[in-house]
Amino acid sequence: MSKKALLIIPPERFNEDELFKPKEELENAGVEVTIASTEAGEITGDYDGKATASVIFSDVSPTEFDVVSVIGGSGTNDHLWGNQELQGFLKQAYNEKVLVTGICAGAVTVAKTGLLSGREATCYPVDVQKNELIAVDVKYVEQHVVAHDDIITGDGPQGAKEFGKALVKALR
């Protein structure tokens, strides 16, 4: 499979399971994975895990990828939820028929684009995230993955492997 995925993490405090489990599923299926953030370099996760963002997301075109995914973690709320540049990037990806996805707080980031308004999605089952979905007219569903043809959301670390499998399935 000669597909490409862009996984966008916050510049600090990404969730390790939400990054590494989908990344492993994608790579095992032959998908080329690029990690991006709002800054390039080594980034520390919620549990002191390390990842390297090789690019700044705004320095690439979403059309270079078959899937763009926003990864959760406590830093996602602080750095990605209100990031207008990222909102525009995700909308551009969607408009260019690139699969747009998000897991946990990353699903909230996707919902904030308005692309999920009137539709179902999932996120980490805590009020702060569920309320963000409801605020933009998204129906929260308590399950690991909600897969539409054009947008996939995942709930968090518990569903991270299943989320990765859903991305691979959608890319086939």
N, C-alpha and C positions, 0 to 999 in steps of 0.2 A: 504494500500500500504506500504510494508516494504522496502522502498527505502531510500537511504541516499544521501544528498547533501552537498557539501563543497563549501561555499561561501567565496572567498578570497578578503579581503579588504586591502587597503594600511594602513601603520602604523599611518597615520594621514590623515585627510581630505577626508574621503569616502563620497559618496553621500547618504544621508539618504533614499530618495525615492527608489533609485536603489538597496539598501540593503533590506529595510524593506518591500517593496511591494512584490517583488518576494519571500522573506522569508515567508510572510504571505500566499501567494498562495500555496507554497510548504507545509507548515505546515498544512494548511486547508485540503490538500489532503492526509495527513498522512505521509508525507516525513519527516524523521529526518534530521534536519539542524544543521550543525556545521559551526561556523564562524572561519576563520583562517586569519592570516596575516604573516608578516615577524617577528613579535614579539607578544607574548601573553599579554593579559591584556586589560584594558579599552582603547578604542580608540575614539577620538573625530572626528565627521564628519564636513563637510563643513559648516553646520549651527548649530554647537554646540550640535548636537545629540550625544548620546553615544551608543557604542556597545562594547561587550566584545569578543575578539578573544580568544577562549579557547585553541587553538593550534597554533603552528607555522606550516605553510603548509608543510615545508620540513621535519617535524617530523612524518608525516603520509604518507601512501601509497595511491596514487590516486585510486588504485584498491579497497580500502575500501568503495568507493563511486560510485553511479550510475551517478552522474552529478557533474562536477567541474565548478564553475562559477567565473569569475573575475569581481568584482564590480568596477564601476567607481567612479569618484570624482576627485577633483583637485590633490589629493595626488597620484592618480594612475599614472598620467603622470610622476611625479617625482620619485616614488618609485618602480613601477611595470613594466613600459614599457621596461626598459633596464635590468631587473633582469634576468640574464642568468639561475639561478637556477629555477626560475619560468617557464621560457621557456622550460627547460628540463622536469619539472614536467607536464606541459600541453601536451607536445609531448608524454610522457610516458602514460598519461591518454588516449590520443587519440589512441595510439598504442594498448592499453589494452581494447579498445572498451568502454571506459567511455565517456559519452556525455560531450563535452567541449563547454563552453558557455562564453559569455562576454557581458556586457552592457556598453555603452558610451565609456569612455576611456579604460574600460576593454575589449571591442571588439577590440580595437587597440592592446592591449596586446596579445590577441589571434592571431590576424592577423600577428603580428611580429614573430610568431613561424614558419611561412611559410605554415601552414596547410590550409590556405584559398587562397593561390596563384592561380590565374586563376578563382576564384569564386566570387560570390556576397556576400556582407556583409553590415551592417549598423553600424553607430556610431553616436555620437552627431554631428549635422550638422554644425560644425565649420571647417574652413579650416585647422587648425593645426591637427585635427584628420583625416579629409578626406584625406589630403596629406600623412599622415602616411600609410593609407590603400593603396593609389595609389602607394606609393614607394615600396610596397611589392606585386605588381601585383594583388591587390584586387579591384574589381569593386564596388564602393560605390553606394548604393541604398538608396534613401530617403524614408524610411518607418520605422514604429516602431520596427518591428521584421523581420529578415530574418532567416528562419528555414530550414536548410539542415538536412538530417537524422542524421548526425554525429556532426554538429556544429551549434549553434544558436547564433545570435548576436542581440542586442537590441540597440536602439538609445539613450536612456537616461531617465530622470525622467518622461517625458510625456508618454513613452511607457513601464514604469517599471511594471505596473500591467499586461499588455499584454505579456511582456517578461516572467513574472512568470507563466502565464497561458500556454505559449508555452513550458516551462520546464516541467510542470505537464503533459501536453499532450504527450510530447516525452517520458516520463517515464512510461506511461501506457502500 
